[in-house]
Amino acid sequence: MSDGKDRPAGDQAGYAVHLERLKVQPDTPERSYESASMHELLLRYQRFRDEIFPARKEEFLKLAGEQTPQVLFITCSDSRVAPDVIFQSEPGDLFVCRNVGNIIPPYGEMLGSTSAAIEFAVRVLQVKAIVICGHSDCGAMKALMHPEQVAELPTVSAWLRHSEPARQIATEYYSDLSEDEFLAALTEENIVAQISNLETHPSVASRLRRGDLEIYGWVYKIHSGEVWGLDAKQGRFVALDSSLPSATRPPRRRAAT
Ligand SMILES: [Zn+2]
């Protein structure tokens, strides 16, 4: 994708060439592994403004005044995790919250943007489900394995404290695994730890008690394109197929007195 780098913004000839190249054949790779430059993004925006938006104008106008997503999707900031590609989600489908390591600070400890996104999605948007989606080869999980590598990154180091239960469990139970397998196990344990943190948020706890909110804990495997999900009943992660394993524990019921 380097051939567009030297063209000035608004170069219509270059734009036309670009549009031609975007006409993907089923067996033709659309793009190289080089990430998009700012100029490439500008060309794509022009295509959106001139072709995609006019073709889907009614749909976008319906969304102009309100959003009613049913799913809060919390995932890592990693550029390789692209929910709109993996799940073919469309505008209005997912309320997305991204951060380093798909981490959820326990309620009250750090009232930042992640906690605000959860509160807004659960109380105002009344989403029906929350997905916490980690991924393979996660830099945050690697940093959790090797904290010395982020010693000079005080903000990252402090943020990763919210994953400490996962690190401790992985160290105690999976230390005999290879480095790759340990990383995979740690990534899953992080999902479990973040679900526990999520449940400390009053808005979430209340909806779980009411029984009208589901939590899902997923791991996206970049190398295979698979998504694995935590099955609370089985107590392990399973490959998503036709069924949808839930990570939600059954709502508590008050014992009769
Ligand atoms: Zn990551």
Residues whose N, C-alpha, C, O or C-beta is under 5 A from the ligand:
A	BS01	ZN	C76 D78 G101 C138 G139 A140
